[in-house]
Amino acid sequence: MIMIIGGAYQGKHTFAKELYPDIIWADGKSCSEKELKTAQGVVGFHHYIERMIRAGESAEHLAKELTKENPELIIVTDEIGYGIVPIDKVEREYRETTGRVCTELAAFSEKVYRVTCGIGQLIKG
């Protein structure tokens, strides 16, 4: 597994496409669970978690399922835990859950890159 993380609009997807030009990407905004578990790469992974939370589903086991069922997945996701804590309960749950899931996935990942201003820095691997 490989993770590419960073703030919103920092060039993560472009960086990922440059590193892995032959990957077919799923989109976390719209992909199904089956697509996520069979994809080569996923962009907007945080949106997938947000969709789960808003649908009332638990993402508690998502990291374990992905590491077991799709260990070669390349994940591109926003870091969303910075800034003011939202008042809205669902927004807080989404942020906290995304942080927990991504922490587990980063621990499992062979490589983790952080992208800022389009520049990727290898922070693990």
N, C-alpha and C positions, 0 to 999 in steps of 0.2 A: 504494500500500500504506500501511496505517496500523497502528501497533503500540500496544498498551496493555499496559504492564508494571507490575509491582509485586510485593510479597511476597504470600505465601499469605493468603487471607481478608482482603484489604484493600479489597474492593468493586470490583474491576476489571470484572467482568461487569455489575454494576448500572450502573456508570459508562458502559460501552460501550453498553448498551441505552438509556440516556438520550440519549447522543449520536447513536445510530443506531437509532431505534425500529423501523424497517421491515426490518431485516436478519434473514435466516433464518440461524441459527447452527448450525454443525457442532460436534461435541464431540471434542476430541483424544483422549479416553479410548476412543472407539469408532468414529470415522469411518474410512472406507477412504481409500486414496491418491487414488482418483478423486473422492471427496467433498471431500477437502481441496483438490484442484486445481480444483474447480468451485464451491466454497462462496463465499458473500458474506462470511462471517465465521467464525472458529473460536475457541472458548474452550478453555482448557486445552491450548494448543499444545504445551507442554512434555511433556504426557502422550503426545502423538503421537510425539515424539522418543524418549521412554522406551520405548514399545512397539517402535519400530524397533530400538533398541539391544538390548533383551531378546530380540528375535527373531533377533539376529545380523546385522541389516541395517546397511548404512552410511548415515549421514545426511549424508555429505560434500557431496553435490551438491544437497541439499534446498533450500537458499536460492536457488541459481541456477535450479532447476526452478520454484520458486514464483514468483520474480520474472518468469520468462518466461511461465509458463502461467496464472498467476492474479495479475497485478500490482495488481488492485484489492482484494485480500483484506484484511480487517481481522483482525488477529491479537491475541488476548488471551492473555498468557502470564505465568507466575510467573517472577520472578527467583530462581534457585535456587543461585547461586554464592557466597552469603555463608555464613559460619560455618566450622565445622571440616570439613576435607577428609575424606570418608569413607574408611574402610579398605578397604571392598569395591571391587574393581576395576570391576565393572559400574556401581555407583553413581557412581564417579569419572568413568567414561567418559560416562555420561548427563549429569552436570553440565557437564563440559567441552564435550561436543558441543552441548548446548543453548546454552551461552554463545557458542560460535563461530557457530552457525546464527543465533541472534538478533542477534549483532553484525552479521553480513552483511545480515540483513533490515532492521535499523535504519538501516544506511547507505543502503539503497535506498529506505526509506520516506519518503513525503512528510511525514508527521507521526508523532511518537512522544510518547505521554503516559505519565507515571509516576503511579500512583495509590497514595496512602497514606491510610489511615483514611477511605476513600471520597471523598477529594478528589483530583481529577485535575489534574495540572500539565503543560502543554505544554512538552516539553523539546527538541523539534525541530519546525520548521515555522512 
